[in-house]
């Protein structure tokens, strides 16, 4: 059994924007232990970077694929957005995160392009990075996160 | 405005599985023209590979990010799974697709690991590739697709 070759990305940006490098794809899970075992078994890797993110009251861990990462996000308390998502929609795909060099500059870009924000400035996220979420309406229903700097 | 550097992927597979290279992340959209304009403007790229996939009765197009691709999927008729998804949940993240070298071998791996399948064998997908979907229960609620060969 061999995995497929990585696709040849034909990215050729015509314009620099904050939405060009995917940092991770996040999956809402009820329980990080159970979901972590399942995903790491399927993907043949360890769960990386497990931590409690106090500012969002979640527990996260990363499944590192060859070309992008899957973030598993579990609620650490019952009144968080992730808990509400799980209650209303069940476990599943939750958001896409993009890497940016400077989150203040990225949020300015968003405001200049009239993209509605959930976070007006960066706040502490996983891996010691500053993060900010856009309102899902900014991407037609998809929740998008910005993460500053490298993981 | 500069985009962030790509994260340094620390992928070190302990075991080869069909779920190691992300081919694309799919977003269900009601209308490919409208969503295509929105995503390409946000991401600063053109919409690539637009086509009608008759076997699934969908229209697709790809937004090529630096390290992975976002597939926009719109219904081409009203009785498709994508139409039902849009009706029940609205536009949003729909599935993750992984690249595999050989889809028959990948589906055999899935059966050997008791992963429930929606497609027992590969069928024609976008870009002239053979594809197969797993049942969402195989990944705890996340719909996963396998795509054979390179895009």
Interface residues (C-beta under 8 A of the other chain):
Chain A: X1 X2 X3 X4 X5 X6 X7 X8 X9 X10 X11 X12 X13 X14 X15 X16 X17 X18 X19 X20 X21 X22 X23 X25 X27 X29 X34 X35 X38 X39 X42 X43 X44 X45 X46 X48 X64 X65 X66 X67 X68 X69 X70 X89 X90 X91 X92 X93 X94 X95 X96 X98 X99 X100 X101 X102 X105 X106 X109 X113 X115 X136 X138 X139 X140 X141 X142 X147 X148 X149 X150 X151
Chain B: X1 X2 X3 X4 X5 X6 X7 X8 X9 X10 X11 X12 X13 X14 X15 X16 X17 X18 X19 X20 X21 X22 X23 X25 X27 X29 X34 X35 X38 X39 X42 X43 X44 X45 X46 X48 X64 X65 X66 X67 X68 X69 X70 X89 X90 X91 X92 X93 X94 X95 X96 X98 X99 X100 X101 X102 X105 X106 X109 X113 X115 X136 X138 X139 X140 X141 X142 X147 X148 X149 X150 X151
